[in-house]
């Protein structure tokens, strides 16, 4: 938990500086759930993000920066992921409480332990690469937000995870 405080501070400052005007900015924490091959070696762990949602009426965008961490099974090291993303967004609902769906691309670094081609062998992979993501979110009374998304890094082999986030807007 002590490592989380500086990460959140950096993420909040980066979000405010980069996307501060005209949007609903927020900072959130939650679970990073490994998906596919990553789930065979890595356990669910924590995820932190800063994001801004901007939409005048129905259509807009979402931008964010994030850091996530996993704990691996057994003696191997877990993984981490960090980067930024930009998505197109469709918003629905009222002014203070609304839902949204989003999809887009990002860039970041994914470092994970994953199963190798030989049974019982674990391979360590660390690459900078593009990512694709999509998800859903809800903002409650312009104060709290909930998000769930699917993120797939275009590494070889592809690395995928599902962040589930609860956050506060400022």
Secondary structure, DSSP 8 states (H G I E B T S, - for coil): -HHHHHHHHHHHHHHHHHH-SSSEEEEEEEEEEEETHHHHHEE-EEEEEEEEEEESSSEEEEEEEEEEEEEESTTS--EEEEEEEEEEEEEEE-SSSEEEEEEEEEEEEEEEEEE-SSTT-EEEEEEEEEEEEEEEEEEETTTEEEEEEEEEE--SS-EEEEEEEEEEE-
